[in-house]
Amino acid sequence: MSAADPEHRVRLMDGREAVVRGIRPADRDAFLAFHAGLSEESRYFRYFTARRKLPERELHHFTDVDQRGHAGIVTLVEGVIVGHALYDRLTDPDEAEVALEVADEFQGHGVGTAMLGELARTAARAGIRRFVAHVLPTNQRMLQVFRDMGFADHARFEDGVVQVRIELPA
């Protein structure tokens, strides 16, 4: 998200309106509440562990971003965080690892798709050409988001996870 376009509204599949915007350090407590509200399964799919509490350094990493080499966004419904996505540029400056998480009651409503699209636009502006995602094979919802966006042909099973490579539009 750029300073000129700090947030925008999207319509979810259930008709509700959501706001997608860059995450801010001031979102720390709201992000903690969001994370605590995730089911054990959702935390496991996102972090590959079901830990309930985030270490302080990770919390800082998630909420203090530069929106270039390290970007993060949130989706809010009625002022409450219902989704979070971020990327980190990899050693190859054309690539970034992407990850996202969505509140259980908002999964399947288009939140992940909206965030992935916005994060892709942010990455493209920063000169990133592709995303890499590591997804557990049992996380069918996340794999479906990638399939729905046309990225199924760029997935392979490697080291116990599905690695998805996403070429971003120029």
C-alpha positions as CSV (number, residue, x, y, z in Angstrom):
1,M,0.0,0.0,0.0
2,S,1.4,3.4,-0.8
3,A,1.1,6.6,1.2
4,A,-1.1,8.0,-1.6
5,D,-3.5,5.0,-1.2
6,P,-3.3,4.1,2.4
7,E,-6.4,1.9,2.4
8,H,-9.3,0.7,0.2
9,R,-12.6,-0.9,0.6
10,V,-13.5,-4.3,-0.8
11,R,-16.8,-6.2,-0.8
12,L,-16.6,-9.7,0.6
13,M,-18.5,-12.7,-0.8
14,D,-21.0,-12.5,1.9
15,G,-21.8,-8.8,1.0
16,R,-20.0,-7.3,4.0
17,E,-17.6,-4.4,3.4
18,A,-14.0,-4.7,4.5
19,V,-11.0,-2.3,4.6
20,V,-7.6,-3.5,3.4
21,R,-4.6,-1.4,4.5
22,G,-1.0,-1.6,5.5
23,I,-0.4,-2.9,9.0
24,R,1.0,-0.4,11.5
25,P,3.0,-0.7,14.7
26,A,-0.1,0.7,16.5
27,D,-2.0,-2.4,15.4
28,R,0.1,-4.5,17.8
29,D,-2.7,-5.2,20.4
30,A,-5.4,-5.7,17.7
31,F,-3.0,-8.2,15.9
32,L,-2.5,-10.1,19.2
33,A,-6.2,-10.3,19.7
34,F,-6.6,-11.5,16.1
35,H,-3.9,-14.2,16.6
36,A,-5.4,-15.3,19.9
37,G,-8.8,-15.8,18.2
38,L,-7.5,-18.1,15.5
39,S,-8.4,-21.8,16.0
40,E,-5.6,-24.2,16.8
41,E,-5.9,-25.6,13.2
42,S,-5.6,-22.1,11.6
43,R,-2.5,-21.3,13.7
44,Y,-1.0,-24.6,12.8
45,F,-1.6,-24.1,9.1
46,R,0.0,-20.6,9.2
47,Y,2.9,-21.2,11.6
48,F,3.3,-25.0,11.2
49,T,2.8,-25.1,15.0
50,A,-0.3,-24.4,17.1
51,R,1.4,-22.0,19.5
52,R,-1.0,-19.6,21.1
53,K,1.5,-16.8,22.0
54,L,3.7,-15.1,19.5
55,P,7.3,-14.2,20.5
56,E,7.9,-10.5,20.8
57,R,10.4,-10.4,17.9
58,E,7.8,-12.0,15.6
59,L,5.1,-9.6,16.7
60,H,7.5,-6.7,16.0
61,H,8.3,-8.3,12.6
62,F,4.6,-8.6,11.7
63,T,3.7,-5.0,12.7
64,D,6.7,-2.9,11.8
65,V,7.1,-3.1,8.0
66,D,8.7,-0.9,5.3
67,Q,6.2,-1.9,2.5
68,R,9.1,-2.6,0.1
69,G,11.3,-5.5,1.1
70,H,9.1,-6.4,4.0
71,A,5.4,-5.6,3.6
72,G,2.3,-6.4,5.6
73,I,-1.4,-5.7,5.3
74,V,-4.5,-6.3,7.3
75,T,-8.1,-6.7,6.5
76,L,-10.6,-5.2,8.9
77,V,-14.4,-5.6,9.2
78,E,-16.1,-3.1,11.4
79,G,-12.7,-2.1,12.7
80,V,-11.6,-5.6,13.8
81,I,-8.6,-7.4,12.1
82,V,-10.0,-10.4,10.3
83,G,-6.9,-11.1,8.1
84,H,-3.2,-10.5,7.9
85,A,-0.7,-11.1,5.0
86,L,2.9,-10.3,4.6
87,Y,5.9,-10.9,2.4
88,D,9.7,-10.8,3.0
89,R,12.1,-10.3,0.1
90,L,14.4,-13.3,-0.3
91,T,18.1,-13.5,-1.2
92,D,17.0,-13.3,-4.9
93,P,15.7,-9.7,-5.0
94,D,13.1,-10.7,-7.5
95,E,11.5,-13.1,-5.0
96,A,9.6,-12.8,-1.7
97,E,8.1,-15.3,0.6
98,V,4.4,-14.7,1.2
99,A,2.2,-15.9,4.0
100,L,-1.4,-15.0,5.1
101,E,-3.9,-15.9,7.8
102,V,-7.6,-15.3,8.0
103,A,-9.9,-15.4,11.0
104,D,-11.8,-18.7,11.0
105,E,-15.3,-17.2,10.6
106,F,-14.0,-15.2,7.5
107,Q,-12.3,-18.1,5.7
108,G,-14.0,-18.7,2.4
109,H,-15.3,-15.2,2.1
110,G,-12.7,-13.7,-0.2
111,V,-10.4,-12.1,2.5
112,G,-7.3,-14.2,1.5
113,T,-7.8,-13.5,-2.2
114,A,-8.2,-9.7,-1.6
115,M,-5.1,-9.6,0.6
116,L,-3.0,-11.7,-1.8
117,G,-4.0,-9.4,-4.7
118,E,-3.2,-6.2,-2.7
119,L,0.1,-7.7,-1.5
120,A,1.0,-8.6,-5.1
121,R,0.4,-5.0,-6.2
122,T,2.6,-3.7,-3.3
123,A,5.4,-6.2,-4.2
124,A,5.2,-5.3,-7.9
125,R,5.7,-1.7,-7.1
126,A,8.8,-2.7,-5.0
127,G,10.3,-4.6,-8.0
128,I,9.4,-8.1,-6.8
129,R,8.5,-10.4,-9.6
130,R,7.4,-13.6,-7.8
131,F,6.1,-14.9,-4.5
132,V,7.0,-18.2,-3.0
133,A,4.7,-19.7,-0.5
134,H,5.1,-22.8,1.7
135,V,1.8,-24.5,2.4
136,L,1.0,-27.7,4.3
137,P,-0.6,-30.2,2.0
138,T,-3.6,-30.5,4.3
139,N,-4.3,-26.8,4.1
140,Q,-6.7,-27.2,1.2
141,R,-8.3,-23.7,1.7
142,M,-5.0,-21.9,1.1
143,L,-4.1,-24.2,-1.8
144,Q,-7.6,-23.4,-3.3
145,V,-6.9,-19.6,-3.0
146,F,-3.8,-20.1,-5.1
147,R,-5.6,-22.4,-7.6
148,D,-8.4,-19.8,-7.9
149,M,-5.9,-17.2,-8.7
150,G,-4.4,-19.4,-11.4
151,F,-1.2,-20.6,-9.6
152,A,-1.9,-24.3,-9.4
153,D,0.5,-25.1,-12.2
154,H,3.4,-23.6,-10.2
155,A,3.2,-25.9,-7.2
156,R,5.3,-28.8,-6.1
157,F,5.7,-31.0,-3.1
158,E,9.1,-30.5,-1.4
159,D,10.3,-31.3,2.1
160,G,6.9,-32.1,3.4
161,V,5.2,-28.9,2.2
162,V,3.7,-27.7,-1.1
163,Q,5.9,-24.9,-2.5
164,V,3.9,-22.5,-4.6
165,R,5.6,-20.1,-7.0
166,I,3.6,-17.1,-8.0
167,E,4.7,-15.0,-11.0
168,L,3.4,-11.5,-10.4
169,P,2.0,-9.3,-13.2
170,A,4.5,-6.7,-14.4
